[in-house]
Amino acid sequence: MQQNVGNVDAYIRLTCGFTMLSYATARMIKNPNKEGSIAMAGLAAMKIAEGISRYCPMIDCINRTLESKNMQKKQQAE
């Protein structure tokens, strides 16, 4: 697993993740029967993990797709 997120991007992900997590926690305390708060907390945890590990699976997937398309274009050109 290679890091694909820069320092500033990692700090932004951490900030947004902790903000979303605190908001979701406050919503769960106020109204515990809402499933949306649990989903938001899960997404926030993913953002926090991405910020700590500096690895984003979506960026990796997009980069791999673009690389494979570029290789196909090079093969067709030859």
All heavy atoms as a GROMACS GRO file, in nm:
protein
  597
    1MET      N    1   0.084  -0.117   0.000
    1MET     CA    2   0.000   0.000   0.000
    1MET      C    3   0.090   0.124   0.000
    1MET      O    4   0.157   0.154   0.098
    1MET     CB    5  -0.088  -0.004   0.124
    1MET     CG    6  -0.195   0.099   0.127
    1MET     SD    7  -0.316   0.071   0.256
    1MET     CE    8  -0.227   0.121   0.399
    2GLN      N    9   0.090   0.194  -0.110
    2GLN     CA   10   0.175   0.311  -0.125
    2GLN      C   11   0.092   0.438  -0.098
    2GLN      O   12  -0.024   0.447  -0.138
    2GLN     CB   13   0.231   0.315  -0.266
    2GLN     CG   14   0.337   0.418  -0.287
    2GLN     CD   15   0.396   0.409  -0.427
    2GLN    OE1   16   0.346   0.336  -0.510
    2GLN    NE2   17   0.501   0.484  -0.451
    3GLN      N   18   0.151   0.533  -0.031
    3GLN     CA   19   0.081   0.657   0.000
    3GLN      C   20   0.052   0.733  -0.129
    3GLN      O   21   0.139   0.747  -0.214
    3GLN     CB   22   0.165   0.744   0.092
    3GLN     CG   23   0.185   0.686   0.229
    3GLN     CD   24   0.271   0.774   0.316
    3GLN    OE1   25   0.335   0.867   0.271
    3GLN    NE2   26   0.273   0.743   0.445
    4ASN      N   27  -0.072   0.778  -0.145
    4ASN     CA   28  -0.110   0.852  -0.265
    4ASN      C   29  -0.181   0.982  -0.231
    4ASN      O   30  -0.245   1.042  -0.316
    4ASN     CB   31  -0.194   0.766  -0.359
    4ASN     CG   32  -0.324   0.719  -0.297
    4ASN    OD1   33  -0.353   0.751  -0.183
    4ASN    ND2   34  -0.400   0.642  -0.371
    5VAL      N   35  -0.171   1.026  -0.107
    5VAL     CA   36  -0.234   1.150  -0.062
    5VAL      C   37  -0.126   1.238   0.000
    5VAL      O   38  -0.046   1.190   0.080
    5VAL     CB   39  -0.346   1.119   0.041
    5VAL    CG1   40  -0.400   1.245   0.101
    5VAL    CG2   41  -0.457   1.039  -0.023
    6GLY      N   42  -0.124   1.363  -0.036
    6GLY     CA   43  -0.025   1.456   0.017
    6GLY      C   44  -0.056   1.500   0.160
    6GLY      O   45  -0.159   1.467   0.218
    7ASN      N   46   0.036   1.579   0.215
    7ASN     CA   47   0.023   1.624   0.354
    7ASN      C   48  -0.100   1.712   0.375
    7ASN      O   49  -0.178   1.689   0.468
    7ASN     CB   50   0.148   1.703   0.397
    7ASN     CG   51   0.267   1.612   0.415
    7ASN    OD1   52   0.252   1.493   0.435
    7ASN    ND2   53   0.385   1.670   0.406
    8VAL      N   54  -0.118   1.810   0.290
    8VAL     CA   55  -0.231   1.903   0.307
    8VAL      C   56  -0.362   1.828   0.290
    8VAL      O   57  -0.457   1.848   0.368
    8VAL     CB   58  -0.220   2.021   0.207
    8VAL    CG1   59  -0.341   2.110   0.215
    8VAL    CG2   60  -0.094   2.101   0.232
    9ASP      N   61  -0.368   1.742   0.190
    9ASP     CA   62  -0.489   1.663   0.167
    9ASP      C   63  -0.519   1.573   0.286
    9ASP      O   64  -0.634   1.556   0.327
    9ASP     CB   65  -0.473   1.580   0.040
    9ASP     CG   66  -0.604   1.522  -0.011
    9ASP    OD1   67  -0.709   1.557   0.045
    9ASP    OD2   68  -0.600   1.441  -0.105
   10ALA      N   69  -0.416   1.515   0.346
   10ALA     CA   70  -0.434   1.430   0.463
   10ALA      C   71  -0.490   1.510   0.581
   10ALA      O   72  -0.580   1.464   0.651
   10ALA     CB   73  -0.302   1.364   0.502
   11TYR      N   74  -0.437   1.632   0.602
   11TYR     CA   75  -0.487   1.715   0.711
   11TYR      C   76  -0.633   1.757   0.687
   11TYR      O   77  -0.712   1.762   0.781
   11TYR     CB   78  -0.400   1.839   0.730
   11TYR     CG   79  -0.260   1.807   0.778
   11TYR    CD1   80  -0.150   1.869   0.723
   11TYR    CD2   81  -0.239   1.714   0.880
   11TYR    CE1   82  -0.022   1.840   0.766
   11TYR    CE2   83  -0.112   1.685   0.924
   11TYR     CZ   84  -0.004   1.747   0.867
   11TYR     OH   85   0.122   1.718   0.911
   12ILE      N   86  -0.666   1.784   0.563
   12ILE     CA   87  -0.805   1.819   0.530
   12ILE      C   88  -0.897   1.700   0.556
   12ILE      O   89  -1.006   1.715   0.612
   12ILE     CB   90  -0.816   1.869   0.385
   12ILE    CG1   91  -0.747   2.004   0.371
   12ILE    CG2   92  -0.961   1.879   0.340
   12ILE    CD1   93  -0.731   2.051   0.228
   13ARG      N   94  -0.853   1.580   0.516
   13ARG     CA   95  -0.934   1.460   0.540
   13ARG      C   96  -0.953   1.436   0.689
   13ARG      O   97  -1.062   1.398   0.733
   13ARG     CB   98  -0.869   1.339   0.474
   13ARG     CG   99  -0.881   1.339   0.324
   13ARG     CD  100  -0.798   1.228   0.262
   13ARG     NE  101  -0.786   1.245   0.119
   13ARG     CZ  102  -0.866   1.189   0.030
   13ARG    NH1  103  -0.963   1.111   0.069
   13ARG    NH2  104  -0.849   1.210  -0.099
   14LEU      N  105  -0.847   1.455   0.767
   14LEU     CA  106  -0.859   1.438   0.912
   14LEU      C  107  -0.955   1.539   0.972
   14LEU      O  108  -1.041   1.502   1.054
   14LEU     CB  109  -0.721   1.452   0.978
   14LEU     CG  110  -0.628   1.333   0.964
   14LEU    CD1  111  -0.488   1.369   1.010
   14LEU    CD2  112  -0.681   1.215   1.043
   15THR      N  113  -0.943   1.663   0.933
   15THR     CA  114  -1.031   1.767   0.986
   15THR      C  115  -1.177   1.740   0.952
   15THR      O  116  -1.265   1.745   1.039
   15THR     CB  117  -0.989   1.905   0.932
   15THR    OG1  118  -0.853   1.929   0.966
   15THR    CG2  119  -1.076   2.015   0.989
   16CYS      N  120  -1.202   1.709   0.826
   16CYS     CA  121  -1.340   1.679   0.784
   16CYS      C  122  -1.392   1.553   0.852
   16CYS      O  123  -1.509   1.547   0.892
   16CYS     CB  124  -1.347   1.665   0.633
   16CYS     SG  125  -1.320   1.817   0.544
   17GLY      N  126  -1.306   1.453   0.864
   17GLY     CA  127  -1.348   1.328   0.928
   17GLY      C  128  -1.387   1.347   1.073
   17GLY      O  129  -1.491   1.297   1.118
   18PHE      N  130  -1.304   1.419   1.148
   18PHE     CA  131  -1.335   1.443   1.290
   18PHE      C  132  -1.459   1.532   1.305
   18PHE      O  133  -1.539   1.512   1.397
   18PHE     CB  134  -1.216   1.502   1.363
   18PHE     CG  135  -1.110   1.401   1.399
   18PHE    CD1  136  -0.982   1.414   1.351
   18PHE    CD2  137  -1.141   1.292   1.479
   18PHE    CE1  138  -0.885   1.321   1.383
   18PHE    CE2  139  -1.046   1.198   1.512
   18PHE     CZ  140  -0.916   1.212   1.464
   19THR      N  141  -1.475   1.628   1.215
   19THR     CA  142  -1.594   1.713   1.220
   19THR      C  143  -1.720   1.633   1.192
   19THR      O  144  -1.820   1.645   1.264
   19THR     CB  145  -1.581   1.828   1.118
   19THR    OG1  146  -1.462   1.902   1.145
   19THR    CG2  147  -1.700   1.921   1.123
   20MET      N  148  -1.714   1.550   1.088
   20MET     CA  149  -1.830   1.465   1.055
   20MET      C  150  -1.860   1.367   1.168
   20MET      O  151  -1.976   1.342   1.201
   20MET     CB  152  -1.804   1.387   0.926
   20MET     CG  153  -1.813   1.470   0.801
   20MET     SD  154  -1.760   1.382   0.651
   20MET     CE  155  -1.848   1.229   0.659
   21LEU      N  156  -1.755   1.311   1.229
   21LEU     CA  157  -1.775   1.215   1.338
   21LEU      C  158  -1.839   1.280   1.459
   21LEU      O  159  -1.930   1.223   1.521
   21LEU     CB  160  -1.642   1.150   1.376
   21LEU     CG  161  -1.648   1.038   1.479
   21LEU    CD1  162  -1.734   0.923   1.428
   21LEU    CD2  163  -1.508   0.990   1.512
   22SER      N  164  -1.796   1.401   1.493
   22SER     CA  165  -1.856   1.469   1.608
   22SER      C  166  -2.002   1.506   1.580
   22SER      O  167  -2.089   1.494   1.667
   22SER     CB  168  -1.775   1.592   1.647
   22SER     OG  169  -1.774   1.685   1.542
   23TYR      N  170  -2.029   1.548   1.455
   23TYR     CA  171  -2.167   1.581   1.418
   23TYR      C  172  -2.256   1.456   1.422
   23TYR      O  173  -2.368   1.460   1.474
   23TYR     CB  174  -2.170   1.645   1.279
   23TYR     CG  175  -2.308   1.680   1.231
   23TYR    CD1  176  -2.379   1.785   1.287
   23TYR    CD2  177  -2.370   1.606   1.130
   23TYR    CE1  178  -2.506   1.817   1.244
   23TYR    CE2  179  -2.497   1.638   1.086
   23TYR     CZ  180  -2.565   1.743   1.143
   23TYR     OH  181  -2.691   1.773   1.100
   24ALA      N  182  -2.204   1.344   1.369
   24ALA     CA  183  -2.282   1.220   1.370
   24ALA      C  184  -2.306   1.171   1.512
   24ALA      O  185  -2.415   1.123   1.545
   24ALA     CB  186  -2.210   1.113   1.289
   25THR      N  187  -2.207   1.185   1.598
   25THR     CA  188  -2.223   1.145   1.737
   25THR      C  189  -2.328   1.230   1.807
   25THR      O  190  -2.412   1.178   1.882
   25THR     CB  191  -2.088   1.156   1.811
   25THR    OG1  192  -1.991   1.078   1.742
   25THR    CG2  193  -2.099   1.106   1.954
   26ALA      N  194  -2.326   1.359   1.781
   26ALA     CA  195  -2.427   1.448   1.842
   26ALA      C  196  -2.567   1.412   1.793
   26ALA      O  197  -2.663   1.412   1.871
   26ALA     CB  198  -2.395   1.593   1.808
   27ARG      N  199  -2.579   1.379   1.663
   27ARG     CA  200  -2.710   1.338   1.610
   27ARG      C  201  -2.757   1.207   1.670
   27ARG      O  202  -2.876   1.188   1.695
   27ARG     CB  203  -2.704   1.326   1.458
   27ARG     CG  204  -2.712   1.460   1.388
   27ARG     CD  205  -2.718   1.446   1.239
   27ARG     NE  206  -2.829   1.362   1.198
   27ARG     CZ  207  -2.856   1.331   1.072
   27ARG    NH1  208  -2.780   1.378   0.975
   27ARG    NH2  209  -2.958   1.255   1.041
   28MET      N  210  -2.661   1.112   1.692
   28MET     CA  211  -2.700   0.984   1.752
   28MET      C  212  -2.746   1.000   1.896
   28MET      O  213  -2.835   0.930   1.940
   28MET     CB  214  -2.582   0.886   1.747
   28MET     CG  215  -2.564   0.818   1.614
   28MET     SD  216  -2.446   0.686   1.620
   28MET     CE  217  -2.299   0.772   1.573
   29ILE      N  218  -2.686   1.093   1.968
   29ILE     CA  219  -2.727   1.117   2.106
   29ILE      C  220  -2.865   1.181   2.109
   29ILE      O  221  -2.951   1.146   2.190
   29ILE     CB  222  -2.623   1.204   2.179
   29ILE    CG1  223  -2.495   1.125   2.200
   29ILE    CG2  224  -2.677   1.257   2.311
   29ILE    CD1  225  -2.379   1.207   2.250
   30LYS      N  226  -2.889   1.274   2.016
   30LYS     CA  227  -3.016   1.346   2.012
   30LYS      C  228  -3.130   1.255   1.966
   30LYS      O  229  -3.239   1.259   2.021
   30LYS     CB  230  -3.003   1.465   1.919
   30LYS     CG  231  -3.116   1.563   1.925
   30LYS     CD  232  -3.083   1.685   1.841
   30LYS     CE  233  -3.192   1.788   1.852
   30LYS     NZ  234  -3.162   1.905   1.770
   31ASN      N  235  -3.105   1.174   1.864
   31ASN     CA  236  -3.207   1.086   1.808
   31ASN      C  237  -3.143   0.951   1.775
   31ASN      O  238  -3.094   0.931   1.665
   31ASN     CB  239  -3.268   1.149   1.682
   31ASN     CG  240  -3.397   1.083   1.641
   31ASN    OD1  241  -3.437   0.983   1.698
   31ASN    ND2  242  -3.461   1.140   1.541
   32PRO      N  243  -3.142   0.856   1.870
   32PRO     CA  244  -3.067   0.731   1.852
   32PRO      C  245  -3.123   0.634   1.748
   32PRO      O  246  -3.055   0.540   1.710
   32PRO     CB  247  -3.071   0.669   1.991
   32PRO     CG  248  -3.184   0.732   2.062
   32PRO     CD  249  -3.205   0.866   1.999
   33ASN      N  250  -3.243   0.654   1.699
   33ASN     CA  251  -3.304   0.558   1.606
   33ASN      C  252  -3.276   0.589   1.459
   33ASN      O  253  -3.328   0.521   1.372
   33ASN     CB  254  -3.455   0.552   1.629
   33ASN     CG  255  -3.488   0.497   1.766
   33ASN    OD1  256  -3.415   0.414   1.819
   33ASN    ND2  257  -3.597   0.545   1.824
   34LYS      N  258  -3.197   0.689   1.429
   34LYS     CA  259  -3.168   0.726   1.290
   34LYS      C  260  -3.050   0.645   1.237
   34LYS      O  261  -2.944   0.642   1.299
   34LYS     CB  262  -3.137   0.875   1.279
   34LYS     CG  263  -3.256   0.962   1.305
   34LYS     CD  264  -3.287   1.039   1.183
   34LYS     CE  265  -3.410   1.125   1.209
   34LYS     NZ  266  -3.444   1.202   1.096
   35GLU      N  267  -3.070   0.580   1.122
   35GLU     CA  268  -2.961   0.503   1.061
   35GLU      C  269  -2.863   0.593   0.988
   35GLU      O  270  -2.748   0.557   0.966
   35GLU     CB  271  -3.015   0.398   0.964
   35GLU     CG  272  -3.090   0.285   1.030
   35GLU     CD  273  -3.238   0.312   1.046
   35GLU    OE1  274  -3.290   0.402   0.977
   35GLU    OE2  275  -3.302   0.244   1.127
   36GLY      N  276  -2.907   0.711   0.946
   36GLY     CA  277  -2.820   0.803   0.873
   36GLY      C  278  -2.701   0.847   0.954
   36GLY      O  279  -2.592   0.868   0.900
   37SER      N  280  -2.719   0.860   1.084
   37SER     CA  281  -2.609   0.901   1.170
   37SER      C  282  -2.502   0.793   1.177
   37SER      O  283  -2.382   0.823   1.180
   37SER     CB  284  -2.660   0.930   1.311
   37SER     OG  285  -2.753   1.035   1.309
   38ILE      N  286  -2.543   0.668   1.177
   38ILE     CA  287  -2.447   0.557   1.180
   38ILE      C  288  -2.369   0.553   1.049
   38ILE      O  289  -2.247   0.533   1.049
   38ILE     CB  290  -2.520   0.424   1.207
   38ILE    CG1  291  -2.581   0.428   1.347
   38ILE    CG2  292  -2.425   0.306   1.193
   38ILE    CD1  293  -2.674   0.313   1.378
   39ALA      N  294  -2.437   0.574   0.938
   39ALA     CA  295  -2.370   0.576   0.807
   39ALA      C  296  -2.271   0.691   0.800
   39ALA      O  297  -2.159   0.676   0.750
   39ALA     CB  298  -2.472   0.585   0.696
   40MET      N  299  -2.310   0.807   0.851
   40MET     CA  300  -2.221   0.923   0.850
   40MET      C  301  -2.099   0.896   0.938
   40MET      O  302  -1.986   0.934   0.901
   40MET     CB  303  -2.293   1.048   0.899
   40MET     CG  304  -2.208   1.174   0.890
   40MET     SD  305  -2.288   1.321   0.954
   40MET     CE  306  -2.418   1.343   0.836
   41ALA      N  307  -2.119   0.832   1.051
   41ALA     CA  308  -2.006   0.799   1.138
   41ALA      C  309  -1.911   0.702   1.068
   41ALA      O  310  -1.789   0.712   1.082
   41ALA     CB  311  -2.056   0.740   1.269
   42GLY      N  312  -1.965   0.608   0.992
   42GLY     CA  313  -1.881   0.515   0.917
   42GLY      C  314  -1.800   0.586   0.810
   42GLY      O  315  -1.680   0.558   0.793
   43LEU      N  316  -1.864   0.677   0.737
   43LEU     CA  317  -1.791   0.755   0.636
   43LEU      C  318  -1.685   0.843   0.700
   43LEU      O  319  -1.575   0.859   0.645
   43LEU     CB  320  -1.889   0.840   0.555
   43LEU     CG  321  -1.983   0.763   0.462
   43LEU    CD1  322  -2.086   0.859   0.403
   43LEU    CD2  323  -1.905   0.694   0.354
   44ALA      N  324  -1.717   0.900   0.814
   44ALA     CA  325  -1.619   0.984   0.884
   44ALA      C  326  -1.500   0.901   0.929
   44ALA      O  327  -1.385   0.946   0.918
   44ALA     CB  328  -1.686   1.051   1.005
   45ALA      N  329  -1.525   0.780   0.976
   45ALA     CA  330  -1.415   0.692   1.018
   45ALA      C  331  -1.325   0.658   0.899
   45ALA      O  332  -1.202   0.650   0.914
   45ALA     CB  333  -1.472   0.566   1.082
   46MET      N  334  -1.385   0.639   0.782
   46MET     CA  335  -1.305   0.611   0.662
   46MET      C  336  -1.218   0.731   0.628
   46MET      O  337  -1.101   0.716   0.590
   46MET     CB  338  -1.394   0.574   0.544
   46MET     CG  339  -1.456   0.438   0.558
   46MET     SD  340  -1.541   0.371   0.414
   46MET     CE  341  -1.601   0.509   0.327
   47LYS      N  342  -1.271   0.852   0.638
   47LYS     CA  343  -1.193   0.972   0.608
   47LYS      C  344  -1.078   0.988   0.709
   47LYS      O  345  -0.967   1.027   0.672
   47LYS     CB  346  -1.281   1.098   0.610
   47LYS     CG  347  -1.372   1.108   0.493
   47LYS     CD  348  -1.290   1.123   0.368
   47LYS     CE  349  -1.371   1.087   0.246
   47LYS     NZ  350  -1.287   1.063   0.129
   48ILE      N  351  -1.104   0.957   0.834
   48ILE     CA  352  -0.998   0.964   0.935
   48ILE      C  353  -0.889   0.863   0.904
   48ILE      O  354  -0.769   0.894   0.910
   48ILE     CB  355  -1.057   0.944   1.076
   48ILE    CG1  356  -1.148   1.061   1.113
   48ILE    CG2  357  -0.946   0.926   1.180
   48ILE    CD1  358  -1.231   1.039   1.237
   49ALA      N  359  -0.929   0.742   0.868
   49ALA     CA  360  -0.831   0.638   0.834
   49ALA      C  361  -0.749   0.678   0.710
   49ALA      O  362  -0.628   0.653   0.704
   49ALA     CB  363  -0.902   0.505   0.810
   50GLU      N  364  -0.814   0.738   0.610
   50GLU     CA  365  -0.742   0.784   0.492
   50GLU      C  366  -0.642   0.893   0.527
   50GLU      O  367  -0.532   0.897   0.472
   50GLU     CB  368  -0.840   0.837   0.386
   50GLU     CG  369  -0.923   0.730   0.321
   50GLU     CD  370  -1.030   0.786   0.229
   50GLU    OE1  371  -1.036   0.910   0.209
   50GLU    OE2  372  -1.109   0.706   0.177
   51GLY      N  373  -0.679   0.982   0.618
   51GLY     CA  374  -0.588   1.088   0.659
   51GLY      C  375  -0.468   1.036   0.736
   51GLY      O  376  -0.357   1.083   0.718
   52ILE      N  377  -0.491   0.936   0.821
   52ILE     CA  378  -0.381   0.881   0.901
   52ILE      C  379  -0.287   0.798   0.813
   52ILE      O  380  -0.165   0.812   0.822
   52ILE     CB  381  -0.437   0.796   1.017
   52ILE    CG1  382  -0.507   0.886   1.119
   52ILE    CG2  383  -0.326   0.714   1.083
   52ILE    CD1  384  -0.582   0.812   1.226
   53SER      N  385  -0.343   0.713   0.727
   53SER     CA  386  -0.260   0.625   0.645
   53SER      C  387  -0.209   0.692   0.518
   53SER      O  388  -0.118   0.641   0.453
   53SER     CB  389  -0.338   0.500   0.608
   53SER     OG  390  -0.445   0.533   0.522
   54ARG      N  391  -0.269   0.806   0.482
   54ARG     CA  392  -0.236   0.879   0.359
   54ARG      C  393  -0.251   0.792   0.234
   54ARG      O  394  -0.175   0.801   0.140
   54ARG     CB  395  -0.096   0.939   0.366
   54ARG     CG  396  -0.088   1.047   0.470
   54ARG     CD  397   0.039   1.123   0.460
   54ARG     NE  398   0.036   1.228   0.561
   54ARG     CZ  399   0.142   1.277   0.617
   54ARG    NH1  400   0.260   1.235   0.581
   54ARG    NH2  401   0.132   1.371   0.707
   55TYR      N  402  -0.353   0.708   0.238
   55TYR     CA  403  -0.385   0.621   0.125
   55TYR      C  404  -0.535   0.630   0.100
   55TYR      O  405  -0.616   0.609   0.190
   55TYR     CB  406  -0.347   0.476   0.154
   55TYR     CG  407  -0.393   0.380   0.048
   55TYR    CD1  408  -0.326   0.371  -0.073
   55TYR    CD2  409  -0.504   0.301   0.067
   55TYR    CE1  410  -0.367   0.284  -0.172
   55TYR    CE2  411  -0.547   0.214  -0.031
   55TYR     CZ  412  -0.478   0.205  -0.149
   55TYR     OH  413  -0.520   0.120  -0.247
   56CYS      N  414  -0.573   0.662  -0.024
   56CYS     CA  415  -0.714   0.669  -0.063
   56CYS      C  416  -0.740   0.563  -0.169
   56CYS      O  417  -0.682   0.568  -0.278
   56CYS     CB  418  -0.747   0.808  -0.116
   56CYS     SG  419  -0.919   0.824  -0.168
   57PRO      N  420  -0.827   0.468  -0.142
   57PRO     CA  421  -0.854   0.363  -0.241
   57PRO      C  422  -0.920   0.415  -0.368
   57PRO      O  423  -0.896   0.361  -0.476
   57PRO     CB  424  -0.945   0.264  -0.168
   57PRO     CG  425  -0.984   0.328  -0.041
   57PRO     CD  426  -0.896   0.445  -0.016
   58MET      N  427  -0.999   0.520  -0.359
   58MET     CA  428  -1.063   0.574  -0.480
   58MET      C  429  -0.960   0.638  -0.573
   58MET      O  430  -0.967   0.620  -0.695
   58MET     CB  431  -1.170   0.677  -0.443
   58MET     CG  432  -1.293   0.616  -0.379
   58MET     SD  433  -1.374   0.494  -0.483
   58MET     CE  434  -1.429   0.595  -0.615
   59ILE      N  435  -0.866   0.712  -0.518
   59ILE     CA  436  -0.760   0.770  -0.600
   59ILE      C  437  -0.677   0.660  -0.664
   59ILE      O  438  -0.641   0.669  -0.782
   59ILE     CB  439  -0.672   0.865  -0.515
   59ILE    CG1  440  -0.752   0.988  -0.475
   59ILE    CG2  441  -0.547   0.906  -0.592
   59ILE    CD1  442  -0.678   1.081  -0.380
   60ASP      N  443  -0.648   0.555  -0.589
   60ASP     CA  444  -0.570   0.443  -0.643
   60ASP      C  445  -0.646   0.376  -0.757
   60ASP      O  446  -0.587   0.343  -0.860
   60ASP     CB  447  -0.541   0.344  -0.531
   60ASP     CG  448  -0.441   0.239  -0.572
   60ASP    OD1  449  -0.348   0.272  -0.647
   60ASP    OD2  450  -0.455   0.123  -0.528
   61CYS      N  451  -0.776   0.356  -0.741
   61CYS     CA  452  -0.857   0.294  -0.845
   61CYS      C  453  -0.860   0.380  -0.971
   61CYS      O  454  -0.846   0.328  -1.083
   61CYS     CB  455  -0.998   0.271  -0.793
   61CYS     SG  456  -1.110   0.194  -0.910
   62ILE      N  457  -0.876   0.508  -0.956
   62ILE     CA  458  -0.880   0.599  -1.071
   62ILE      C  459  -0.745   0.599  -1.142
   62ILE      O  460  -0.738   0.594  -1.265
   62ILE     CB  461  -0.921   0.741  -1.027
   62ILE    CG1  462  -1.068   0.742  -0.986
   62ILE    CG2  463  -0.896   0.842  -1.137
   62ILE    CD1  464  -1.112   0.868  -0.915
   63ASN      N  465  -0.635   0.604  -1.066
   63ASN     CA  466  -0.503   0.604  -1.126
   63ASN      C  467  -0.476   0.475  -1.204
   63ASN      O  468  -0.420   0.477  -1.312
   63ASN     CB  469  -0.394   0.624  -1.020
   63ASN     CG  470  -0.389   0.766  -0.970
   63ASN    OD1  471  -0.437   0.857  -1.035
   63ASN    ND2  472  -0.331   0.784  -0.853
   64ARG      N  473  -0.518   0.361  -1.148
   64ARG     CA  474  -0.499   0.234  -1.218
   64ARG      C  475  -0.581   0.228  -1.346
   64ARG      O  476  -0.534   0.177  -1.448
   64ARG     CB  477  -0.536   0.118  -1.128
   64ARG     CG  478  -0.437   0.095  -1.019
   64ARG     CD  479  -0.472  -0.023  -0.935
   64ARG     NE  480  -0.384  -0.031  -0.820
   64ARG     CZ  481  -0.366  -0.140  -0.751
   64ARG    NH1  482  -0.432  -0.250  -0.781
   64ARG    NH2  483  -0.284  -0.140  -0.649
   65THR      N  484  -0.702   0.280  -1.343
   65THR     CA  485  -0.786   0.281  -1.462
   65THR      C  486  -0.725   0.369  -1.570
   65THR      O  487  -0.719   0.330  -1.687
   65THR     CB  488  -0.927   0.333  -1.427
   65THR    OG1  489  -0.983   0.252  -1.325
   65THR    CG2  490  -1.018   0.330  -1.547
   66LEU      N  491  -0.676   0.486  -1.532
   66LEU     CA  492  -0.613   0.576  -1.628
   66LEU      C  493  -0.486   0.516  -1.686
   66LEU      O  494  -0.459   0.529  -1.806
   66LEU     CB  495  -0.584   0.711  -1.565
   66LEU     CG  496  -0.706   0.797  -1.530
   66LEU    CD1  497  -0.662   0.922  -1.457
   66LEU    CD2  498  -0.783   0.832  -1.655
   67GLU      N  499  -0.408   0.448  -1.603
   67GLU     CA  500  -0.286   0.384  -1.652
   67GLU      C  501  -0.317   0.274  -1.752
   67GLU      O  502  -0.249   0.260  -1.854
   67GLU     CB  503  -0.206   0.327  -1.535
   67GLU     CG  504  -0.134   0.430  -1.453
   67GLU     CD  505  -0.066   0.371  -1.331
   67GLU    OE1  506  -0.069   0.247  -1.314
   67GLU    OE2  507  -0.010   0.448  -1.253
   68SER      N  508  -0.420   0.194  -1.724
   68SER     CA  509  -0.455   0.087  -1.817
   68SER      C  510  -0.508   0.143  -1.949
   68SER      O  511  -0.479   0.090  -2.056
   68SER     CB  512  -0.557  -0.009  -1.755
   68SER     OG  513  -0.680   0.056  -1.735
   69LYS      N  514  -0.583   0.252  -1.943
   69LYS     CA  515  -0.631   0.315  -2.066
   69LYS      C  516  -0.516   0.372  -2.148
   69LYS      O  517  -0.514   0.360  -2.270
   69LYS     CB  518  -0.734   0.424  -2.035
   69LYS     CG  519  -0.868   0.371  -1.994
   69LYS     CD  520  -0.967   0.483  -1.974
   69LYS     CE  521  -1.101   0.426  -1.932
   69LYS     NZ  522  -1.201   0.532  -1.915
   70ASN      N  523  -0.419   0.432  -2.080
   70ASN     CA  524  -0.302   0.486  -2.150
   70ASN      C  525  -0.220   0.376  -2.215
   70ASN      O  526  -0.171   0.391  -2.326
   70ASN     CB  527  -0.214   0.568  -2.055
   70ASN     CG  528  -0.276   0.701  -2.019
   70ASN    OD1  529  -0.360   0.753  -2.092
   70ASN    ND2  530  -0.235   0.755  -1.907
   71MET      N  531  -0.208   0.262  -2.147
   71MET     CA  532  -0.135   0.149  -2.205
   71MET      C  533  -0.207   0.094  -2.327
   71MET      O  534  -0.144   0.057  -2.426
   71MET     CB  535  -0.114   0.041  -2.099
   71MET     CG  536  -0.012   0.078  -1.993
   71MET     SD  537   0.015  -0.053  -1.873
   71MET     CE  538   0.093  -0.174  -1.975
   72GLN      N  539  -0.340   0.089  -2.322
   72GLN     CA  540  -0.418   0.042  -2.436
   72GLN      C  541  -0.401   0.135  -2.555
   72GLN      O  542  -0.387   0.090  -2.669
   72GLN     CB  543  -0.565   0.030  -2.400
   72GLN     CG  544  -0.596  -0.086  -2.309
   72GLN     CD  545  -0.743  -0.088  -2.267
   72GLN    OE1  546  -0.819   0.002  -2.300
   72GLN    NE2  547  -0.780  -0.192  -2.193
   73LYS      N  548  -0.399   0.265  -2.529
   73LYS     CA  549  -0.380   0.362  -2.639
   73LYS      C  550  -0.241   0.347  -2.700
   73LYS      O  551  -0.226   0.355  -2.821
   73LYS     CB  552  -0.400   0.505  -2.587
   73LYS     CG  553  -0.544   0.541  -2.563
   73LYS     CD  554  -0.557   0.684  -2.516
   73LYS     CE  555  -0.701   0.718  -2.486
   73LYS     NZ  556  -0.714   0.857  -2.437
   74LYS      N  557  -0.138   0.324  -2.617
   74LYS     CA  558  -0.004   0.307  -2.669
   74LYS      C  559   0.006   0.180  -2.753
   74LYS      O  560   0.072   0.178  -2.856
   74LYS     CB  561   0.096   0.300  -2.554
   74LYS     CG  562   0.124   0.433  -2.490
   74LYS     CD  563   0.226   0.418  -2.378
   74LYS     CE  564   0.248   0.551  -2.308
   74LYS     NZ  565   0.343   0.537  -2.196
   75GLN      N  566  -0.060   0.073  -2.709
   75GLN     CA  567  -0.057  -0.051  -2.785
   75GLN      C  568  -0.130  -0.037  -2.918
   75GLN      O  569  -0.089  -0.093  -3.018
   75GLN     CB  570  -0.118  -0.165  -2.703
   75GLN     CG  571  -0.031  -0.209  -2.588
   75GLN     CD  572  -0.098  -0.314  -2.502
   75GLN    OE1  573  -0.215  -0.345  -2.520
   75GLN    NE2  574  -0.023  -0.369  -2.407
   76GLN      N  575  -0.238   0.038  -2.920
   76GLN     CA  576  -0.313   0.058  -3.044
   76GLN      C  577  -0.233   0.147  -3.140
   76GLN      O  578  -0.243   0.131  -3.261
   76GLN     CB  579  -0.448   0.122  -3.015
   76GLN     CG  580  -0.546   0.027  -2.949
   76GLN     CD  581  -0.676   0.095  -2.913
   76GLN    OE1  582  -0.690   0.216  -2.930
   76GLN    NE2  583  -0.771   0.018  -2.860
   77ALA      N  584  -0.155   0.240  -3.087
   77ALA     CA  585  -0.078   0.329  -3.173
   77ALA      C  586   0.039   0.257  -3.240
   77ALA      O  587   0.083   0.294  -3.347
   77ALA     CB  588  -0.026   0.447  -3.091
   78GLU      N  589   0.087   0.152  -3.177
   78GLU     CA  590   0.200   0.078  -3.233
   78GLU      C  591   0.158  -0.017  -3.336
   78GLU      O  592   0.104  -0.046  -3.415
   78GLU     CB  593   0.272  -0.001  -3.122
   78GLU     CG  594   0.339   0.089  -3.023
   78GLU     CD  595   0.400   0.010  -2.910
   78GLU    OE1  596   0.384  -0.114  -2.905
   78GLU    OE2  597   0.462   0.072  -2.824
   0.00000   0.00000   0.00000
